[in-house]
Structure formats: structure tokens, C-alpha cells
Amino acid sequence: MFPFDYHRATTLEDAREAHAAAEEPAYLAGGQTLIPTLKMRLAQHDRIVDLRRIPGLTGIRRDGDTLVIGAMTTHQAIADSPEVIAALPALAAMAASIGDQQVRAMGTIGGALANNDPAADYPAAALALDAAIITDMRSHKAADFFGAFFDTTLDPGEIIREVRFPLAEAAAYAKIRNPASRYAVVGVFVARTAAGPRVAVTGAAGQVFRHEAMEQALAASFSPTSLDGVATSPDGMNEDQHASADYRAHLCGVLAGRAVTAIVGAGSR
Ligand SMILES: Cc1cc2nc3c(=O)[nH]c(=O)nc-3n(C[C@H](O)[C@H](O)[C@H](O)COP(=O)(O)OP(=O)(O)OC[C@H]3O[C@@H](n4cnc5c(N)ncnc54)[C@H](O)[C@@H]3O)c2cc1C
């Protein structure tokens, strides 16, 4: 690690001020991405601002037809939450599929969204469910929030406070996971909403995206067979030792079919 100074923030304002006063600062949430990058000297920060002691950033609650999750809530807390299991079971199951026990115990939803790894799971859920990402400054629509390869619309120093998920009529997530990390080689989140079906794909390309051809096919008839004729182009898809672009394109159809089958089979949310 390169040397840095450490600031344990007690309020959002304190965190913002400590961040603004440094040259190359970083916020610390669960540390599941940040700490390994520091250890491997892939990142160099002069100040780490720890968000973990700021009150009010954890917790899960219902606000009418919206599920509200604090940014510092861990993946395990989301997976185990009776509120999430009752309101959006697909989100609880998705959280349970992340990494291993330590990653789930430490990693947070806010950190995962801010990090925007192109193979991360939450971006697919946030995009398919039309979530709002609320910071100390403003509200971001998930549709606008995610850029390519770790980029987001967060400004320097902006802090995610909570994520608001509108409830879907039904939803399911299917992924083929990397056997070592459990990140998505490809993951497809399908949500059946009052405004129509929404399909979001992660892991396949440099950026989470909505699959509009699948959405149109599912709007005509919400069944796995509706996806049979829907092609996914491999153009622009990731190629690496885990999967070729052609295979990733193929997996989009397979996984969307599995998610739709799970929804139709469950018959409800
Ligand atoms: C072995 C391993 C396996 C994993 N498997 C998966 C997987 O299967 N699926 C998956 O989706 N993810 C996976 N992850 C990622 C993990 O789930 C974490 O969510 C992710 O590492 C970031 O969350 P964190 O809370 O640890 O954030 P940190 O590592 O603390 O921070 C990450 C980045 O986000 C910024 N940040 C953190 N919180 C905020 C905030 N509230 N506001 C603004 N910026 C913030 C930090 O400054 C930093 O730049 C894996 C990680 C590891 C190490």
C-alpha cells in the first residue's frame, strides 16, 4: 500500500469536507473493492474517508410502493431482510448470490453502485427496476447513472445515501457466475412492471444495458417462448478467458428465458 491518511467521518458534511480537503481522496464503505486495489497498489489515495460510522446510512424500509435501502446496507443484510424477501424477493436472491460470505458481510449496495463494475449484479437490478440512486446532493435515475467500465454520473465527493426501488409486479434474476469470484459472466434481471416488462443485462458488455428487443417480445406475450426468435448481437460484447462475445450473446437469451420461466412459474412477485 502507498501511505495515506485516514479520516473516520461522523456526518455527511464531515465526510464531504474531509474529501474536499484532500487531493486524491476516496470514500471507504465495505472495502471489498477499495482495500484490494490499495493493497495491490492499483490505486493511490492521499486520504481515505470512512463512511461506516455515519448514522442513518444503513437500513431497509418500505415507503408505499417503494423499497428504500440505505447505501451502507450490506449484501447479507439485503439477502436476509424479511422486508426485501416479501417485497422484492428477486433482489434478496440476487444479493445472496454475490461473492462469498465475507464479501456479503462487508460489501455494501452503495459501494457496489458507486463502483459500477461491468460484471456487478446490482446495476442490473437497479436498471430493470427503474431505481433512483439518492445522494447527498440529488437523485439519479438508474437509466442515466451507469457509464462504461466503472464510470457513473456521481460528481467527485458526492455520497450515495440510499437507493429507492419501485416494487415490481414480479421479477427474477438469472446469472452464470465466474466460479472464483461469483461476479456475473452474464446476468439478466427481468422485471414485470405496471409500465411493461424491463430486461437489464450485466456482465456481457462494458456497461449494463436494457435489452429492448426482449422487452418488446415480452410485452406482446410474457412467456419464455416469446424470446425464442429474439437475437442478441455479439457486437461490443466482452471477450475474455471466461467467455467469448458470441457465447455471452447466447447467454443473454438463455438467462432471460430462465428469469421469465421463474416469474411465470412463481405466478406472483
Ligand atoms: C472476492 C470478491 C467477489 C465479489 N463478487 C461479487 C459478485 O459476485 N457480484 C457483485 O456484484 N459484486 C461482487 N463483488 C464486489 C462487492 O460486492 C462489493 O460490493 C464491491 O466490492 C464494492 O462495495 P464496498 O461496499 O465494499 O465498497 P468499497 O470497496 O469500500 O468502495 C468501492 C468504491 O465505491 C466508492 N463508494 C463506496 N461507498 C460509496 C458511497 N456511499 N457513495 C459514494 N461512493 C462510494 C468508494 O470510494 C470506492 O471508490 C466481489 C468482491 C470481491 C472482493
The ligand as a Tripos MOL2 file, in Angstrom:
@<TRIPOS>MOLECULE
LIG
   53    58     1     0     0
SMALL
NO_CHARGES

@<TRIPOS>ATOM
      1 C1        -13.8510  -11.7610   -3.9960 C.3       1 LIG1
      2 C2        -14.9310  -10.8030   -4.4040 C.ar      1 LIG1
      3 C3        -16.0660  -11.2860   -5.0230 C.ar      1 LIG1
      4 C4        -17.0820  -10.4280   -5.4270 C.ar      1 LIG1
      5 N1        -18.1820  -10.9440   -6.0620 N.ar      1 LIG1
      6 C5        -19.1420  -10.1100   -6.4980 C.ar      1 LIG1
      7 C6        -20.2980  -10.6170   -7.1740 C.ar      1 LIG1
      8 O1        -20.4930  -11.8240   -7.3410 O.2       1 LIG1
      9 N2        -21.1960   -9.7040   -7.6040 N.ar      1 LIG1
     10 C7        -21.0810   -8.3600   -7.4000 C.ar      1 LIG1
     11 O2        -21.9460   -7.5810   -7.8050 O.2       1 LIG1
     12 N3        -20.0210   -7.8540   -6.7120 N.ar      1 LIG1
     13 C8        -19.0640   -8.6960   -6.2680 C.ar      1 LIG1
     14 N4        -18.0090   -8.1850   -5.5680 N.ar      1 LIG1
     15 C9        -17.9790   -6.7260   -5.2400 C.3       1 LIG1
     16 C10       -18.5490   -6.4930   -3.8220 C.3       1 LIG1
     17 O3        -19.8350   -6.9980   -3.8040 O.3       1 LIG1
     18 C11       -18.6810   -5.0070   -3.3380 C.3       1 LIG1
     19 O4        -19.9890   -4.5880   -3.4910 O.3       1 LIG1
     20 C12       -17.8860   -4.0570   -4.0640 C.3       1 LIG1
     21 O5        -16.5620   -4.5070   -3.8990 O.3       1 LIG1
     22 C13       -17.9840   -2.5860   -3.5340 C.3       1 LIG1
     23 O6        -18.6570   -2.4390   -2.3290 O.3       1 LIG1
     24 P1        -17.9590   -1.9590   -0.9830 P.3       1 LIG1
     25 O7        -19.0790   -1.5950   -0.0790 O.co2     1 LIG1
     26 O8        -17.0040   -2.9550   -0.4860 O.co2     1 LIG1
     27 O9        -17.2380   -0.6130   -1.4480 O.3       1 LIG1
     28 P2        -15.7130   -0.0930   -1.2690 P.3       1 LIG1
     29 O10       -14.7660   -1.1220   -1.7870 O.co2     1 LIG1
     30 O11       -15.4910    0.4280    0.0850 O.co2     1 LIG1
     31 O12       -15.7920    1.1360   -2.2890 O.3       1 LIG1
     32 C14       -15.8580    0.9320   -3.6780 C.3       1 LIG1
     33 C15       -15.8810    2.2920   -4.3910 C.3       1 LIG1
     34 O13       -17.1280    2.9580   -4.1620 O.3       1 LIG1
     35 C16       -16.9210    4.2190   -3.5040 C.3       1 LIG1
     36 N5        -18.0210    4.3300   -2.5430 N.ar      1 LIG1
     37 C17       -18.3550    3.4220   -1.5950 C.ar      1 LIG1
     38 N6        -19.4680    3.7950   -0.9560 N.ar      1 LIG1
     39 C18       -19.8660    4.9720   -1.5040 C.ar      1 LIG1
     40 C19       -20.9640    5.8450   -1.2690 C.ar      1 LIG1
     41 N7        -21.9240    5.5790   -0.3440 N.pl3     1 LIG1
     42 N8        -21.0680    6.9690   -2.0220 N.ar      1 LIG1
     43 C20       -20.1390    7.2470   -2.9750 C.ar      1 LIG1
     44 N9        -19.0780    6.4670   -3.2390 N.ar      1 LIG1
     45 C21       -18.9400    5.3300   -2.5080 C.ar      1 LIG1
     46 C22       -15.5450    4.1070   -2.8810 C.3       1 LIG1
     47 O14       -14.9320    5.3640   -2.7110 O.3       1 LIG1
     48 C23       -14.8080    3.2470   -3.8730 C.3       1 LIG1
     49 O15       -14.3780    4.0350   -4.9600 O.3       1 LIG1
     50 C24       -16.9740   -9.0390   -5.1650 C.ar      1 LIG1
     51 C25       -15.8380   -8.5310   -4.4990 C.ar      1 LIG1
     52 C26       -14.8310   -9.4100   -4.1170 C.ar      1 LIG1
     53 C27       -13.6290   -8.8720   -3.3900 C.3       1 LIG1
@<TRIPOS>BOND
     1     1     2 1
     2     2     3 ar
     3     2    52 ar
     4     3     4 ar
     5     4     5 ar
     6     4    50 ar
     7     5     6 ar
     8     6     7 ar
     9     6    13 1
    10     7     8 2
    11     7     9 ar
    12     9    10 ar
    13    10    11 2
    14    10    12 ar
    15    12    13 ar
    16    13    14 ar
    17    14    15 1
    18    14    50 ar
    19    15    16 1
    20    16    17 1
    21    16    18 1
    22    18    19 1
    23    18    20 1
    24    20    21 1
    25    20    22 1
    26    22    23 1
    27    23    24 1
    28    24    25 2
    29    24    26 1
    30    24    27 1
    31    27    28 1
    32    28    29 2
    33    28    30 1
    34    28    31 1
    35    31    32 1
    36    32    33 1
    37    33    34 1
    38    33    48 1
    39    34    35 1
    40    35    36 1
    41    35    46 1
    42    36    37 ar
    43    36    45 ar
    44    37    38 ar
    45    38    39 ar
    46    39    40 ar
    47    39    45 ar
    48    40    41 1
    49    40    42 ar
    50    42    43 ar
    51    43    44 ar
    52    44    45 ar
    53    46    47 1
    54    46    48 1
    55    48    49 1
    56    50    51 ar
    57    51    52 ar
    58    52    53 1
@<TRIPOS>SUBSTRUCTURE
     1 LIG1         1 GROUP 0 **** ****
